[in-house]
């Protein structure tokens, strides 16, 4: 069964361990496993049906009727599954900071995911793809990964949203489409029709505005707390304490804003595997 959320109100954040409807947003100053990545099968991405009134559907996690620590029954033959997702954030106005040497990418993290053979979904802004086209293409042509849309500008789609500039309602659809164009323009092929609201903030107006794009909005049920964190062990502990069968974890692929994510992942992955978890991309999680 897929959990959908299409109610009014704001769903915010990437940094807090609170309930998903009251999480802390990314601040605007930041802008058995497959034997081999080459064997990961290609498939048509899954998406839930539109929500009531034609609103964009919202996916938060997969539920199989299993409790914490139990084997999740369902499409994966009793496997416990979890999806690690990574936001590649960069706002439209952060070009000068990148030109001065600030790094909004994290090649070491991507290398670790490859070495550990962890299928993952990267939610990428169009501006990030423009800044790092070679990396976007490498991620988007590796079957271990899929790239989803995190807007072009990383501006908020509802307000207030932790100080982020706001996209006008009339421009929301164009912002999302511009991001897809930028991502695909790098040569990335594994691009899925999923969207993550910047800061996690949305309302019915933004869900209605994005409905014509055909995307599914993807949120999360486990906040890693890696944004601006300096203690990798604390991040790892927060994830390990929160994951249940079918969980969707939000993390970041941005060195300047999340410098300890790579270290945390290298602890999280073996521990969850020891607990019997299998890592999947969001598209596979939805198929449950």
LINLINVEN-V784503 format. One record per residue. N is the residue number from 1. RES is the residue in three letters. PHI is phi as a letter, one per 30 degrees, with the letter a starting at -180 (none if undefined). D_CENTER is the distance of its C-alpha to the mean C-alpha in Angstrom with 1 decimal. Layout:
n = <N & N>
res = <RES & RES>
phi = <PHI & PHI>
d_center = <D_CENTER & D_CENTER>
This chain:
n = <1 & 2 & 3 & 4 & 5 & 6 & 7 & 8 & 9 & 10 & 11 & 12 & 13 & 14 & 15 & 16 & 17 & 18 & 19 & 20 & 21 & 22 & 23 & 24 & 25 & 26 & 27 & 28 & 29 & 30 & 31 & 32 & 33 & 34 & 35 & 36 & 37 & 38 & 39 & 40 & 41 & 42 & 43 & 44 & 45 & 46 & 47 & 48 & 49 & 50 & 51 & 52 & 53 & 54 & 55 & 56 & 57 & 58 & 59 & 60 & 61 & 62 & 63 & 64 & 65 & 66 & 67 & 68 & 69 & 70 & 71 & 72 & 73 & 74 & 75 & 76 & 77 & 78 & 79 & 80 & 81 & 82 & 83 & 84 & 85 & 86 & 87 & 88 & 89 & 90 & 91 & 92 & 93 & 94 & 95 & 96 & 97 & 98 & 99 & 100 & 101 & 102 & 103 & 104 & 105 & 106 & 107 & 108 & 109 & 110 & 111 & 112 & 113 & 114 & 115 & 116 & 117 & 118 & 119 & 120 & 121 & 122 & 123 & 124 & 125 & 126 & 127 & 128 & 129 & 130 & 131 & 132 & 133 & 134 & 135 & 136 & 137 & 138 & 139 & 140 & 141 & 142 & 143 & 144 & 145 & 146 & 147 & 148 & 149 & 150 & 151 & 152 & 153 & 154 & 155 & 156 & 157 & 158 & 159 & 160 & 161 & 162 & 163 & 164 & 165 & 166 & 167 & 168 & 169 & 170 & 171 & 172 & 173 & 174 & 175 & 176 & 177 & 178 & 179 & 180 & 181 & 182 & 183 & 184 & 185 & 186 & 187 & 188 & 189 & 190 & 191 & 192 & 193 & 194 & 195 & 196 & 197 & 198 & 199 & 200 & 201 & 202 & 203 & 204 & 205 & 206 & 207 & 208 & 209 & 210 & 211 & 212 & 213 & 214 & 215 & 216 & 217 & 218 & 219 & 220 & 221 & 222 & 223 & 224 & 225 & 226 & 227 & 228 & 229 & 230 & 231 & 232 & 233 & 234 & 235 & 236 & 237 & 238 & 239 & 240 & 241 & 242 & 243 & 244 & 245 & 246 & 247 & 248 & 249 & 250 & 251 & 252 & 253 & 254 & 255 & 256 & 257 & 258 & 259 & 260 & 261 & 262 & 263 & 264 & 265 & 266 & 267 & 268 & 269 & 270 & 271 & 272 & 273 & 274 & 275 & 276 & 277 & 278 & 279 & 280 & 281 & 282 & 283 & 284 & 285 & 286 & 287 & 288>
res = <UNK & UNK & UNK & UNK & UNK & UNK & UNK & UNK & UNK & UNK & UNK & UNK & UNK & UNK & UNK & UNK & UNK & UNK & UNK & UNK & UNK & UNK & UNK & UNK & UNK & UNK & UNK & UNK & UNK & UNK & UNK & UNK & UNK & UNK & UNK & UNK & UNK & UNK & UNK & UNK & UNK & UNK & UNK & UNK & UNK & UNK & UNK & UNK & UNK & UNK & UNK & UNK & UNK & UNK & UNK & UNK & UNK & UNK & UNK & UNK & UNK & UNK & UNK & UNK & UNK & UNK & UNK & UNK & UNK & UNK & UNK & UNK & UNK & UNK & UNK & UNK & UNK & UNK & UNK & UNK & UNK & UNK & UNK & UNK & UNK & UNK & UNK & UNK & UNK & UNK & UNK & UNK & UNK & UNK & UNK & UNK & UNK & UNK & UNK & UNK & UNK & UNK & UNK & UNK & UNK & UNK & UNK & UNK & UNK & UNK & UNK & UNK & UNK & UNK & UNK & UNK & UNK & UNK & UNK & UNK & UNK & UNK & UNK & UNK & UNK & UNK & UNK & UNK & UNK & UNK & UNK & UNK & UNK & UNK & UNK & UNK & UNK & UNK & UNK & UNK & UNK & UNK & UNK & UNK & UNK & UNK & UNK & UNK & UNK & UNK & UNK & UNK & UNK & UNK & UNK & UNK & UNK & UNK & UNK & UNK & UNK & UNK & UNK & UNK & UNK & UNK & UNK & UNK & UNK & UNK & UNK & UNK & UNK & UNK & UNK & UNK & UNK & UNK & UNK & UNK & UNK & UNK & UNK & UNK & UNK & UNK & UNK & UNK & UNK & UNK & UNK & UNK & UNK & UNK & UNK & UNK & UNK & UNK & UNK & UNK & UNK & UNK & UNK & UNK & UNK & UNK & UNK & UNK & UNK & UNK & UNK & UNK & UNK & UNK & UNK & UNK & UNK & UNK & UNK & UNK & UNK & UNK & UNK & UNK & UNK & UNK & UNK & UNK & UNK & UNK & UNK & UNK & UNK & UNK & UNK & UNK & UNK & UNK & UNK & UNK & UNK & UNK & UNK & UNK & UNK & UNK & UNK & UNK & UNK & UNK & UNK & UNK & UNK & UNK & UNK & UNK & UNK & UNK & UNK & UNK & UNK & UNK & UNK & UNK & UNK & UNK & UNK & UNK & UNK & UNK & UNK & UNK & UNK & UNK & UNK & UNK & UNK & UNK & UNK & UNK & UNK & UNK & UNK & UNK & UNK & UNK & UNK & UNK>
phi = <none & c & d & c & b & b & d & d & j & c & c & b & k & b & b & c & c & d & e & e & d & b & c & d & d & d & d & d & d & c & e & none & d & e & d & a & e & d & c & d & d & d & a & d & e & d & b & d & d & e & d & e & i & i & d & e & d & b & c & c & a & c & b & c & i & c & c & e & i & c & d & d & d & k & d & c & i & j & d & c & b & b & c & c & b & b & d & c & d & a & d & d & c & c & e & e & d & d & d & d & j & d & c & c & c & a & e & d & d & d & d & d & d & d & d & d & h & c & e & b & c & c & c & c & d & d & d & d & d & d & d & b & d & d & d & d & d & d & d & d & c & c & d & d & c & b & c & c & c & b & i & d & c & h & c & d & c & a & b & d & b & h & i & d & e & c & d & d & e & d & c & d & d & d & d & d & d & d & d & e & d & d & d & d & d & d & j & d & c & d & c & c & d & c & b & c & d & e & i & i & c & a & b & d & d & d & d & d & d & c & e & d & d & i & d & c & d & c & c & a & b & b & c & d & i & d & d & i & d & b & b & d & d & d & d & d & d & d & d & d & d & c & d & b & e & j & d & b & c & c & b & b & c & b & e & d & c & b & d & c & d & e & d & d & d & d & c & d & d & d & d & d & d & d & d & j & d & c & c & b & d & e & d & d & e & d & d & d>
d_center = <20.1 & 16.9 & 16.3 & 16.2 & 16.5 & 18.4 & 20.6 & 21.6 & 20.5 & 17.6 & 14.5 & 13.6 & 11.8 & 10.0 & 13.3 & 15.4 & 16.3 & 17.7 & 17.3 & 14.0 & 16.3 & 17.4 & 14.8 & 15.2 & 13.3 & 12.6 & 16.1 & 17.1 & 19.1 & 16.1 & 14.9 & 23.3 & 20.5 & 21.0 & 24.1 & 22.8 & 19.7 & 22.2 & 22.8 & 19.4 & 20.5 & 19.6 & 19.1 & 18.5 & 15.0 & 15.4 & 15.1 & 16.8 & 19.8 & 19.9 & 20.4 & 23.9 & 25.5 & 23.3 & 20.3 & 16.8 & 15.6 & 12.8 & 11.3 & 10.6 & 11.8 & 14.6 & 18.1 & 21.0 & 23.6 & 23.3 & 23.5 & 22.2 & 23.3 & 24.7 & 24.3 & 22.1 & 24.3 & 23.3 & 22.1 & 21.6 & 25.1 & 24.7 & 21.8 & 19.5 & 15.9 & 12.6 & 9.1 & 7.6 & 4.0 & 4.7 & 5.1 & 8.5 & 10.4 & 13.9 & 16.0 & 18.8 & 21.5 & 20.5 & 22.4 & 25.4 & 23.6 & 22.2 & 25.8 & 27.1 & 25.1 & 22.0 & 19.2 & 15.7 & 14.8 & 14.9 & 16.8 & 17.9 & 14.5 & 14.0 & 17.7 & 17.2 & 14.6 & 17.2 & 20.0 & 18.7 & 17.7 & 14.3 & 12.5 & 8.8 & 6.1 & 5.6 & 4.6 & 8.2 & 10.9 & 14.2 & 16.0 & 14.2 & 15.1 & 18.6 & 18.9 & 17.9 & 18.8 & 20.1 & 16.9 & 14.8 & 17.5 & 17.7 & 14.0 & 14.4 & 17.7 & 16.9 & 16.7 & 14.8 & 11.6 & 10.2 & 9.0 & 7.5 & 8.7 & 8.0 & 11.8 & 14.6 & 15.8 & 13.2 & 16.0 & 15.8 & 16.3 & 18.5 & 20.8 & 21.2 & 17.8 & 18.7 & 20.7 & 18.3 & 20.5 & 20.2 & 19.9 & 23.0 & 22.7 & 24.6 & 22.2 & 18.9 & 19.2 & 20.4 & 17.6 & 15.0 & 17.6 & 18.3 & 14.8 & 15.1 & 18.5 & 17.6 & 15.1 & 17.6 & 20.3 & 19.4 & 20.2 & 16.8 & 17.5 & 14.6 & 12.8 & 11.7 & 12.4 & 9.1 & 8.3 & 6.5 & 9.6 & 10.3 & 11.3 & 10.2 & 13.8 & 15.2 & 18.6 & 20.7 & 21.7 & 18.2 & 17.5 & 20.9 & 20.5 & 17.5 & 19.2 & 21.2 & 18.2 & 17.5 & 13.7 & 12.1 & 10.0 & 7.1 & 7.3 & 7.9 & 11.3 & 11.2 & 10.9 & 11.5 & 13.6 & 13.1 & 13.2 & 16.9 & 17.8 & 20.8 & 21.2 & 19.2 & 21.0 & 20.2 & 16.4 & 17.1 & 19.4 & 17.1 & 14.5 & 17.5 & 19.2 & 16.4 & 15.3 & 17.2 & 17.5 & 14.7 & 12.2 & 8.5 & 7.7 & 5.6 & 7.1 & 8.0 & 9.7 & 12.5 & 15.9 & 17.7 & 15.3 & 14.1 & 17.1 & 17.2 & 13.8 & 15.5 & 18.4 & 16.5 & 14.7 & 18.2 & 19.4 & 16.7 & 16.8 & 20.6 & 21.0 & 18.7 & 20.5 & 23.7 & 22.9 & 22.5 & 18.8 & 17.5 & 14.0 & 12.5 & 9.9 & 8.4 & 11.5 & 13.8 & 12.6 & 13.4 & 16.7 & 17.9>
